[in-house]
């Protein structure tokens, strides 16, 4: 499925984003505006940033998979 068709299903969810330049990023997908993805990304400590990615920069977008092991690992 083209990544544009995934957007509505992934709003409010943690996502991984593959960029056309070979890099990637992750965060919570907030929505779209003016052909841009709006993503909240963690910076450090208690700081987050709303970043915007032009649609032409994006190769793919995927939701995070569920955790495989619900048991504590201690």
C-alpha positions as CSV (number, residue, x, y, z in Angstrom):
1,X,0.0,0.0,0.0
2,X,1.4,3.5,-0.8
3,X,2.5,5.3,2.3
4,X,0.0,8.1,1.7
5,X,-2.8,5.6,2.3
6,X,-1.4,4.6,5.7
7,X,-1.5,8.1,7.2
8,X,-5.1,8.1,8.5
9,X,-4.6,4.7,10.2
10,X,-1.4,5.9,11.9
11,X,-2.3,9.3,13.3
12,X,-1.6,9.3,17.1
13,X,0.6,6.2,16.8
14,X,4.4,5.8,17.0
15,X,5.8,5.5,13.5
16,X,9.1,4.9,11.7
17,X,9.7,7.1,8.7
18,X,12.0,6.2,5.8
19,X,13.3,9.3,4.0
20,X,14.2,9.4,0.3
21,X,17.8,10.3,1.2
22,X,18.3,7.0,3.0
23,X,17.9,8.3,6.5
24,X,15.1,7.6,8.9
25,X,13.4,9.0,11.9
26,X,10.7,8.0,14.4
27,X,8.1,9.7,16.6
28,X,4.3,10.0,17.0
29,X,2.4,11.0,13.9
30,X,0.3,14.0,14.6
31,X,-1.2,14.5,11.2
32,X,-0.6,16.4,8.0
33,X,-0.7,20.0,6.9
34,X,0.1,21.5,3.5
35,X,1.6,18.3,2.1
36,X,3.8,17.8,5.2
37,X,3.8,15.1,7.8
38,X,3.7,16.5,11.4
39,X,5.7,14.3,13.8
40,X,6.5,14.8,17.5
41,X,10.0,13.6,18.1
42,X,11.9,13.2,21.4
43,X,14.9,15.4,21.8
44,X,16.3,14.8,25.3
45,X,15.3,14.9,29.0
46,X,11.6,16.1,28.9
47,X,11.9,18.0,25.6
48,X,10.0,17.1,22.4
49,X,9.8,18.9,19.0
50,X,7.1,19.0,16.4
51,X,8.9,18.4,13.1
52,X,7.5,18.7,9.6
53,X,8.5,16.5,6.7
54,X,7.6,17.4,3.1
55,X,5.8,14.6,1.3
56,X,8.5,14.5,-1.4
57,X,11.1,13.6,1.2
58,X,9.3,10.5,2.4
59,X,9.9,7.0,1.0
60,X,7.7,5.0,3.4
61,X,6.0,5.1,6.8
62,X,5.2,2.2,9.1
63,X,3.6,1.8,12.5
64,X,5.7,0.3,15.3
65,X,5.1,-3.4,15.9
66,X,3.7,-4.6,19.2
67,X,6.1,-5.8,21.9
68,X,6.8,-9.5,21.4
69,X,7.4,-10.5,25.1
70,X,4.9,-9.1,27.6
71,X,6.9,-10.6,30.5
72,X,9.4,-8.5,32.4
73,X,13.0,-9.2,31.4
74,X,14.7,-8.8,34.8
